[in-house]
Amino acid sequence: MERFCTNCGNKLPDGALFCTECGTRVTAAAAAAAVGNAVAEEAAKKEALEEQAAQQLSELENKYSAAVEEIDHSALKAAEEELAEKERLAEEARAAEEARLAEEARKAQEAAAEEARRAEEEAARRMQEEAKKAEEARLAEEQKRLEEEQKRLAEEQKKAEEEQKAAEKKAAEEEKKAEKQRKKEEKAQKKAEKEEKRKAALASDPNFYYSAETDTLMEKPVKTARFFWMGLLFAIPVIGLIAVIITSVAAKRESLRNFARANLIWIIVGLILLLLAALGGFIYLNSIGVSIADILNATPEQISNIITGIITGK
């Protein structure tokens, strides 16, 4: 049975799933339509054969009617037999044609069913392939998303570790700073306690008094008589030097320590000048040929002459 493309009208080969001319897919509906068209064509052929047979029968009847008048009874009988034979042949031809058309329709239905089955299998195969491709694309996309998620989680973990390290470092710095501040406060507290103790000790000393204006302990002024007697004490040889050293170090009043230190400085300056004068004298005596042994062994008169010579330059 011939089939034609529903899109371009091209003749299709048996078993074709697509048009060889335009590529249009031959669907089950198209196959069914082709079968219907074939059945319609066969029905039209059958009607044409029936009309042809009816026409021939009508012609025979007309001939029979005309022959009744012209021939005798034996000729009429022969004509009737001939007519019956033709009717029988026509009936057999009609039955054979109907059987042939039924067989062709059955084959066309089977071909259409096979075509539909093939089309369904092809559609199912294509759907499976498309579903497989879609699943593979989805899996690839999911894998890519998982990799990106893992990368993001790794970056977040790294960032969290860095933040944790920074927080630990900051906490360590804060702790170190707090420890430093605590030590500083402890030191300040100890200093304050020491100062309080010193103030308390000084407050009990009659040489100091509390000043409300400055909120500090002030040293009481030293009387002039005390400076006089201390100066007299410092003028005593050896004893004065010992008194100067002790007072410059151990005196409670700062003014007394400063006075003693000033006297100590004068004593040191005097000793240095005395040493320089002695050194100069020894150098001068050596230059004029007088040695220390000569001075130690000389009589008072000779020493007087040496001093007179030094003074006069002779």
Secondary structure, 3 states (H helix, E strand, C coil): CCEECCCCCCEECCCCCECCCCCCECCHHHHHHHHHHHHHHHHHHHHHHHHHHHHHHHHHHHHHHHHHHHCCHHHHHHHHHHHHHHHHHHHHHHHHHHHHHHHHHHHHHHHHHHHHHHHHHHHHHHHHHHHHHHHHHHHHHHHHHHHHHHHHHHHHHHHHHHHHHHHHHHHHHHHHHHHHHHHHHHHHHHHHHHHHHHHHHHHCCCCEEEECCCCEEEECCCCHHHHHHHHHHHCCCCHHHHHHHHHHHHCCCHHHHHHHHHHHHHHHHHHHHHHHHHHHHHHHHHHCCCCHHHHHHCCHHHHHHHHHHHHHCC
